[in-house]
Amino acid sequence: LYQLQHRYRSGMTDVLILSIPRLSATRPQSACGILKSICNRAGVTSKVFDINLDFYQNFKSSNPSTANVIDQYWIQWNKNLLPEENTTYSSWLHAWVEKLIAFDCKIIAVSVFSWESQRFCLDFFPLLRKNFTGTIIVGGQGLINEQNGSFSTKMHFAHKLKNQGLIDHWIAGEAE
């Protein structure tokens, strides 16, 4: 905590907090705001980025048909993107990774709100991990597998991410 408080005084950002797709843009989660408040009280600098909102407001307005396909791709595990859809999607993911690593933070905390966020995670985390050497922490109900139901205590998806080296730690349950 001392190291993070020292960075606070030097004007650097310690923790980036991410809200990721897929969630309804009309039903935002509170987890990111709560985490930001906890960081503030601890004297740790943080910034919140709503990647989900960026997708549904910005990406979708400039790429409406591709955005609709990607939105379905996230929830239909047997769906694949066409090469040009994949190129557009990959460019957007890379732009987000570049934006985030420019902050030179120590920790990236990601709210995996539901199983509908899992496919985004599998696309995003390999790019993030390749470019970010800090700590990646995930939390939320999306760390279980869809078939386990929302009250499962087995974090199958979290184990998968950890075993692939994509995350460092997870917080189980509705603890994002």
C-alpha atoms as an extended CHARMM CRD file, in Angstrom:
* protein
*
       176  EXT
         1         1  LEU       CA              0.0000000000        0.0000000000        0.0000000000  PROA      1               0.0000000000
         2         2  TYR       CA              2.9050000000        2.3670000000        0.7310000000  PROA      2               0.0000000000
         3         3  GLN       CA              4.1860000000        2.0000000000       -2.8370000000  PROA      3               0.0000000000
         4         4  LEU       CA              0.7440000000        2.7630000000       -4.2490000000  PROA      4               0.0000000000
         5         5  GLN       CA              0.3190000000        5.7800000000       -1.9420000000  PROA      5               0.0000000000
         6         6  HSD       CA              3.7370000000        7.0680000000       -3.0540000000  PROA      6               0.0000000000
         7         7  ARG       CA              2.6400000000        6.8060000000       -6.6980000000  PROA      7               0.0000000000
         8         8  TYR       CA             -0.5430000000        8.7030000000       -5.7630000000  PROA      8               0.0000000000
         9         9  ARG       CA              1.5330000000       11.6470000000       -4.6570000000  PROA      9               0.0000000000
        10        10  SER       CA              3.5670000000       11.5180000000       -7.8490000000  PROA      10              0.0000000000
        11        11  GLY       CA              0.4540000000       11.8250000000      -10.0600000000  PROA      11              0.0000000000
        12        12  MET       CA              0.4770000000        8.3120000000      -11.5250000000  PROA      12              0.0000000000
        13        13  THR       CA             -2.4930000000        5.9580000000      -11.8420000000  PROA      13              0.0000000000
        14        14  ASP       CA             -2.2220000000        2.7610000000       -9.8220000000  PROA      14              0.0000000000
        15        15  VAL       CA             -5.3550000000        0.8310000000      -10.7300000000  PROA      15              0.0000000000
        16        16  LEU       CA             -7.4620000000        0.7410000000      -13.8660000000  PROA      16              0.0000000000
        17        17  ILE       CA            -10.9820000000       -0.5800000000      -13.3280000000  PROA      17              0.0000000000
        18        18  LEU       CA            -12.7610000000       -1.9790000000      -16.3730000000  PROA      18              0.0000000000
        19        19  SER       CA            -16.3850000000       -2.6440000000      -17.1760000000  PROA      19              0.0000000000
        20        20  ILE       CA            -16.4050000000       -4.9590000000      -20.1820000000  PROA      20              0.0000000000
        21        21  PRO       CA            -19.0020000000       -6.2060000000      -22.6550000000  PROA      21              0.0000000000
        22        22  ARG       CA            -21.4380000000       -7.7630000000      -22.6520000000  PROA      22              0.0000000000
        23        23  LEU       CA            -24.0190000000       -6.0280000000      -20.4630000000  PROA      23              0.0000000000
        24        24  SER       CA            -27.0900000000       -4.0700000000      -21.2830000000  PROA      24              0.0000000000
        25        25  ALA       CA            -26.1480000000       -0.4250000000      -21.6800000000  PROA      25              0.0000000000
        26        26  THR       CA            -29.3660000000        0.4870000000      -19.8730000000  PROA      26              0.0000000000
        27        27  ARG       CA            -28.4480000000       -1.5940000000      -16.8080000000  PROA      27              0.0000000000
        28        28  PRO       CA            -24.9480000000       -0.5150000000      -15.7530000000  PROA      28              0.0000000000
        29        29  GLN       CA            -23.3150000000       -2.2870000000      -12.8620000000  PROA      29              0.0000000000
        30        30  SER       CA            -22.2450000000       -0.6390000000       -9.6430000000  PROA      30              0.0000000000
        31        31  ALA       CA            -19.0800000000       -2.7060000000       -9.0460000000  PROA      31              0.0000000000
        32        32  CYS       CA            -16.6850000000       -0.3470000000      -10.8150000000  PROA      32              0.0000000000
        33        33  GLY       CA            -17.9280000000        2.6720000000       -8.8630000000  PROA      33              0.0000000000
        34        34  ILE       CA            -17.6400000000        0.7580000000       -5.6080000000  PROA      34              0.0000000000
        35        35  LEU       CA            -14.0630000000       -0.3170000000       -6.4100000000  PROA      35              0.0000000000
        36        36  LYS       CA            -13.1610000000        3.2660000000       -7.3370000000  PROA      36              0.0000000000
        37        37  SER       CA            -14.5450000000        4.4810000000       -3.9990000000  PROA      37              0.0000000000
        38        38  ILE       CA            -12.5260000000        1.8580000000       -2.1180000000  PROA      38              0.0000000000
        39        39  CYS       CA             -9.3640000000        2.9370000000       -3.9510000000  PROA      39              0.0000000000
        40        40  ASN       CA            -10.0650000000        6.5960000000       -3.1690000000  PROA      40              0.0000000000
        41        41  ARG       CA            -10.5010000000        5.8550000000        0.5430000000  PROA      41              0.0000000000
        42        42  ALA       CA             -7.2410000000        3.8900000000        0.5740000000  PROA      42              0.0000000000
        43        43  GLY       CA             -5.3330000000        6.7180000000       -1.1230000000  PROA      43              0.0000000000
        44        44  VAL       CA             -4.8100000000        4.6510000000       -4.2790000000  PROA      44              0.0000000000
        45        45  THR       CA             -5.2800000000        6.3740000000       -7.6220000000  PROA      45              0.0000000000
        46        46  SER       CA             -7.6280000000        4.7420000000      -10.0570000000  PROA      46              0.0000000000
        47        47  LYS       CA             -9.5190000000        5.3410000000      -13.2690000000  PROA      47              0.0000000000
        48        48  VAL       CA            -12.6630000000        3.5990000000      -14.4890000000  PROA      48              0.0000000000
        49        49  PHE       CA            -13.1110000000        2.6920000000      -18.1470000000  PROA      49              0.0000000000
        50        50  ASP       CA            -16.4530000000        1.5070000000      -19.4510000000  PROA      50              0.0000000000
        51        51  ILE       CA            -15.4750000000       -0.5690000000      -22.4740000000  PROA      51              0.0000000000
        52        52  ASN       CA            -19.0180000000       -1.8910000000      -22.6390000000  PROA      52              0.0000000000
        53        53  LEU       CA            -20.4530000000        1.6050000000      -23.0270000000  PROA      53              0.0000000000
        54        54  ASP       CA            -17.8140000000        2.4620000000      -25.6280000000  PROA      54              0.0000000000
        55        55  PHE       CA            -18.8690000000       -0.5700000000      -27.6650000000  PROA      55              0.0000000000
        56        56  TYR       CA            -22.5870000000        0.1880000000      -27.5900000000  PROA      56              0.0000000000
        57        57  GLN       CA            -22.2580000000        3.9420000000      -28.1000000000  PROA      57              0.0000000000
        58        58  ASN       CA            -19.1390000000        4.5660000000      -30.1780000000  PROA      58              0.0000000000
        59        59  PHE       CA            -18.2170000000        1.3270000000      -31.9270000000  PROA      59              0.0000000000
        60        60  LYS       CA            -21.8310000000        0.5430000000      -32.7820000000  PROA      60              0.0000000000
        61        61  SER       CA            -22.4940000000        4.0110000000      -34.2160000000  PROA      61              0.0000000000
        62        62  SER       CA            -19.5180000000        3.7700000000      -36.5690000000  PROA      62              0.0000000000
        63        63  ASN       CA            -19.8810000000        0.0310000000      -37.3790000000  PROA      63              0.0000000000
        64        64  PRO       CA            -23.5830000000       -0.8150000000      -36.8840000000  PROA      64              0.0000000000
        65        65  SER       CA            -23.8180000000       -4.0790000000      -38.8100000000  PROA      65              0.0000000000
        66        66  THR       CA            -20.4810000000       -5.3960000000      -37.5200000000  PROA      66              0.0000000000
        67        67  ALA       CA            -21.4110000000       -4.4010000000      -33.9650000000  PROA      67              0.0000000000
        68        68  ASN       CA            -24.6380000000       -6.3830000000      -34.1700000000  PROA      68              0.0000000000
        69        69  VAL       CA            -22.7290000000       -9.4570000000      -35.3710000000  PROA      69              0.0000000000
        70        70  ILE       CA            -20.1230000000       -9.0920000000      -32.5950000000  PROA      70              0.0000000000
        71        71  ASP       CA            -22.8510000000       -8.6460000000      -29.9960000000  PROA      71              0.0000000000
        72        72  GLN       CA            -24.3080000000      -12.0110000000      -31.0370000000  PROA      72              0.0000000000
        73        73  TYR       CA            -20.8360000000      -13.5890000000      -31.2950000000  PROA      73              0.0000000000
        74        74  TRP       CA            -20.2670000000      -12.8800000000      -27.5990000000  PROA      74              0.0000000000
        75        75  ILE       CA            -23.2510000000      -14.9960000000      -26.5730000000  PROA      75              0.0000000000
        76        76  GLN       CA            -23.3640000000      -17.6670000000      -29.2870000000  PROA      76              0.0000000000
        77        77  TRP       CA            -20.3440000000      -19.9050000000      -28.7480000000  PROA      77              0.0000000000
        78        78  ASN       CA            -20.7690000000      -21.6150000000      -32.1190000000  PROA      78              0.0000000000
        79        79  LYS       CA            -20.7200000000      -18.3060000000      -34.0240000000  PROA      79              0.0000000000
        80        80  ASN       CA            -17.5680000000      -17.1160000000      -35.7900000000  PROA      80              0.0000000000
        81        81  LEU       CA            -16.7710000000      -13.7330000000      -37.2450000000  PROA      81              0.0000000000
        82        82  LEU       CA            -16.1150000000      -13.2190000000      -40.9320000000  PROA      82              0.0000000000
        83        83  PRO       CA            -12.5520000000      -12.0430000000      -41.7440000000  PROA      83              0.0000000000
        84        84  GLU       CA            -13.4910000000       -8.3660000000      -42.1880000000  PROA      84              0.0000000000
        85        85  GLU       CA            -15.6480000000       -8.4210000000      -39.0200000000  PROA      85              0.0000000000
        86        86  ASN       CA            -12.7630000000       -9.9900000000      -37.1390000000  PROA      86              0.0000000000
        87        87  THR       CA            -10.3570000000       -7.3430000000      -38.4630000000  PROA      87              0.0000000000
        88        88  THR       CA            -12.6150000000       -4.5150000000      -37.3090000000  PROA      88              0.0000000000
        89        89  TYR       CA            -13.1670000000       -6.1670000000      -33.9120000000  PROA      89              0.0000000000
        90        90  SER       CA             -9.4460000000       -6.8850000000      -33.4450000000  PROA      90              0.0000000000
        91        91  SER       CA             -8.5480000000       -3.2800000000      -34.2690000000  PROA      91              0.0000000000
        92        92  TRP       CA            -10.9740000000       -2.0630000000      -31.6230000000  PROA      92              0.0000000000
        93        93  LEU       CA             -9.5410000000       -4.5040000000      -29.0330000000  PROA      93              0.0000000000
        94        94  HSD       CA             -5.9620000000       -3.4700000000      -29.8530000000  PROA      94              0.0000000000
        95        95  ALA       CA             -6.8850000000        0.2150000000      -29.5320000000  PROA      95              0.0000000000
        96        96  TRP       CA             -8.2700000000       -0.4370000000      -26.0440000000  PROA      96              0.0000000000
        97        97  VAL       CA             -5.1650000000       -2.3550000000      -24.9760000000  PROA      97              0.0000000000
        98        98  GLU       CA             -2.9310000000        0.4710000000      -26.2200000000  PROA      98              0.0000000000
        99        99  LYS       CA             -5.0300000000        3.0350000000      -24.3560000000  PROA      99              0.0000000000
       100       100  LEU       CA             -4.8400000000        1.0590000000      -21.1150000000  PROA      100             0.0000000000
       101       101  ILE       CA             -1.1250000000        0.2410000000      -21.1520000000  PROA      101             0.0000000000
       102       102  ALA       CA             -0.3210000000        3.9130000000      -21.7580000000  PROA      102             0.0000000000
       103       103  PHE       CA             -1.2710000000        4.5150000000      -18.1010000000  PROA      103             0.0000000000
       104       104  ASP       CA              1.6470000000        2.3940000000      -16.8650000000  PROA      104             0.0000000000
       105       105  CYS       CA             -0.4400000000        1.1940000000      -13.9250000000  PROA      105             0.0000000000
       106       106  LYS       CA              0.2970000000       -1.6420000000      -11.5310000000  PROA      106             0.0000000000
       107       107  ILE       CA             -3.1270000000       -3.3170000000      -11.4860000000  PROA      107             0.0000000000
       108       108  ILE       CA             -5.9930000000       -3.7830000000      -13.9130000000  PROA      108             0.0000000000
       109       109  ALA       CA             -9.2250000000       -4.8980000000      -12.2370000000  PROA      109             0.0000000000
       110       110  VAL       CA            -11.9240000000       -6.2840000000      -14.5150000000  PROA      110             0.0000000000
       111       111  SER       CA            -15.5790000000       -6.8520000000      -13.7100000000  PROA      111             0.0000000000
       112       112  VAL       CA            -16.7220000000      -10.0260000000      -15.4670000000  PROA      112             0.0000000000
       113       113  PHE       CA            -20.3870000000       -9.3680000000      -14.8440000000  PROA      113             0.0000000000
       114       114  SER       CA            -21.9380000000      -12.4950000000      -16.3510000000  PROA      114             0.0000000000
       115       115  TRP       CA            -21.3050000000      -15.4850000000      -18.6000000000  PROA      115             0.0000000000
       116       116  GLU       CA            -22.0850000000      -13.1220000000      -21.4930000000  PROA      116             0.0000000000
       117       117  SER       CA            -18.7220000000      -11.4310000000      -20.8140000000  PROA      117             0.0000000000
       118       118  GLN       CA            -16.6790000000      -14.6250000000      -21.1250000000  PROA      118             0.0000000000
       119       119  ARG       CA            -16.0820000000      -14.6380000000      -24.8600000000  PROA      119             0.0000000000
       120       120  PHE       CA            -14.9590000000      -11.0120000000      -24.7400000000  PROA      120             0.0000000000
       121       121  CYS       CA            -12.5110000000      -12.0460000000      -22.0030000000  PROA      121             0.0000000000
       122       122  LEU       CA            -11.0850000000      -14.8150000000      -24.1720000000  PROA      122             0.0000000000
       123       123  ASP       CA            -10.5030000000      -12.3210000000      -26.9920000000  PROA      123             0.0000000000
       124       124  PHE       CA             -9.2730000000       -9.4040000000      -24.8590000000  PROA      124             0.0000000000
       125       125  PHE       CA             -7.0980000000      -10.9550000000      -22.1450000000  PROA      125             0.0000000000
       126       126  PRO       CA             -4.5010000000      -12.5630000000      -24.4630000000  PROA      126             0.0000000000
       127       127  LEU       CA             -3.8620000000       -9.1370000000      -26.0370000000  PROA      127             0.0000000000
       128       128  LEU       CA             -3.7840000000       -7.4260000000      -22.6600000000  PROA      128             0.0000000000
       129       129  ARG       CA             -1.4730000000      -10.0180000000      -21.0750000000  PROA      129             0.0000000000
       130       130  LYS       CA              0.9220000000       -9.8410000000      -24.0270000000  PROA      130             0.0000000000
       131       131  ASN       CA              1.3260000000       -6.0940000000      -23.5040000000  PROA      131             0.0000000000
       132       132  PHE       CA              0.8040000000       -5.6620000000      -19.7450000000  PROA      132             0.0000000000
       133       133  THR       CA              3.2000000000       -7.0150000000      -17.1270000000  PROA      133             0.0000000000
       134       134  GLY       CA              1.2650000000       -5.7880000000      -14.0990000000  PROA      134             0.0000000000
       135       135  THR       CA             -1.3670000000       -7.6340000000      -12.1040000000  PROA      135             0.0000000000
       136       136  ILE       CA             -4.7230000000       -8.5390000000      -13.6430000000  PROA      136             0.0000000000
       137       137  ILE       CA             -7.5410000000       -9.2260000000      -11.1910000000  PROA      137             0.0000000000
       138       138  VAL       CA            -11.0470000000      -10.2970000000      -12.2020000000  PROA      138             0.0000000000
       139       139  GLY       CA            -14.2420000000      -10.6480000000      -10.2210000000  PROA      139             0.0000000000
       140       140  GLY       CA            -17.9140000000      -11.2480000000      -10.6970000000  PROA      140             0.0000000000
       141       141  GLN       CA            -20.5550000000      -13.8310000000      -11.4610000000  PROA      141             0.0000000000
       142       142  GLY       CA            -19.1060000000      -14.3340000000      -14.9470000000  PROA      142             0.0000000000
       143       143  LEU       CA            -16.2920000000      -16.3870000000      -13.4460000000  PROA      143             0.0000000000
       144       144  ILE       CA            -18.5600000000      -19.4070000000      -13.2980000000  PROA      144             0.0000000000
       145       145  ASN       CA            -19.6320000000      -21.3350000000      -16.3890000000  PROA      145             0.0000000000
       146       146  GLU       CA            -23.0890000000      -20.6350000000      -17.7520000000  PROA      146             0.0000000000
       147       147  GLN       CA            -24.2980000000      -24.1530000000      -17.1420000000  PROA      147             0.0000000000
       148       148  ASN       CA            -23.4200000000      -23.9270000000      -13.4210000000  PROA      148             0.0000000000
       149       149  GLY       CA            -26.0460000000      -21.2800000000      -12.6920000000  PROA      149             0.0000000000
       150       150  SER       CA            -25.5100000000      -18.0270000000      -10.8580000000  PROA      150             0.0000000000
       151       151  PHE       CA            -25.2630000000      -19.6340000000       -7.4230000000  PROA      151             0.0000000000
       152       152  SER       CA            -22.4070000000      -22.0030000000       -8.1990000000  PROA      152             0.0000000000
       153       153  THR       CA            -19.3780000000      -21.8380000000       -5.9490000000  PROA      153             0.0000000000
       154       154  LYS       CA            -17.0510000000      -23.3430000000       -8.5800000000  PROA      154             0.0000000000
       155       155  MET       CA            -15.1490000000      -20.7130000000      -10.4980000000  PROA      155             0.0000000000
       156       156  HSD       CA            -14.5460000000      -22.8160000000      -13.6250000000  PROA      156             0.0000000000
       157       157  PHE       CA            -14.0140000000      -19.8560000000      -15.9440000000  PROA      157             0.0000000000
       158       158  ALA       CA            -11.6630000000      -18.1720000000      -13.4580000000  PROA      158             0.0000000000
       159       159  HSD       CA             -9.5590000000      -21.3400000000      -13.3010000000  PROA      159             0.0000000000
       160       160  LYS       CA             -9.4580000000      -21.4550000000      -17.0990000000  PROA      160             0.0000000000
       161       161  LEU       CA             -8.1950000000      -17.8500000000      -17.2860000000  PROA      161             0.0000000000
       162       162  LYS       CA             -5.6350000000      -18.4670000000      -14.5450000000  PROA      162             0.0000000000
       163       163  ASN       CA             -4.4030000000      -21.7400000000      -16.1020000000  PROA      163             0.0000000000
       164       164  GLN       CA             -3.9040000000      -19.9690000000      -19.4270000000  PROA      164             0.0000000000
       165       165  GLY       CA             -1.8330000000      -17.2850000000      -17.6700000000  PROA      165             0.0000000000
       166       166  LEU       CA             -4.3130000000      -14.5570000000      -18.6160000000  PROA      166             0.0000000000
       167       167  ILE       CA             -5.0630000000      -13.3540000000      -15.0730000000  PROA      167             0.0000000000
       168       168  ASP       CA             -3.1810000000      -13.2640000000      -11.7960000000  PROA      168             0.0000000000
       169       169  HSD       CA             -6.0270000000      -13.3520000000       -9.2500000000  PROA      169             0.0000000000
       170       170  TRP       CA             -9.7930000000      -13.5600000000       -9.0220000000  PROA      170             0.0000000000
       171       171  ILE       CA            -12.4270000000      -12.6220000000       -6.4940000000  PROA      171             0.0000000000
       172       172  ALA       CA            -15.1780000000      -15.2240000000       -6.2760000000  PROA      172             0.0000000000
       173       173  GLY       CA            -18.8720000000      -14.5220000000       -6.4340000000  PROA      173             0.0000000000
       174       174  GLU       CA            -20.5660000000      -11.1780000000       -6.6100000000  PROA      174             0.0000000000
       175       175  ALA       CA            -17.4000000000       -9.5430000000       -5.3620000000  PROA      175             0.0000000000
       176       176  GLU       CA            -16.2280000000       -7.6250000000       -8.3550000000  PROA      176             0.0000000000
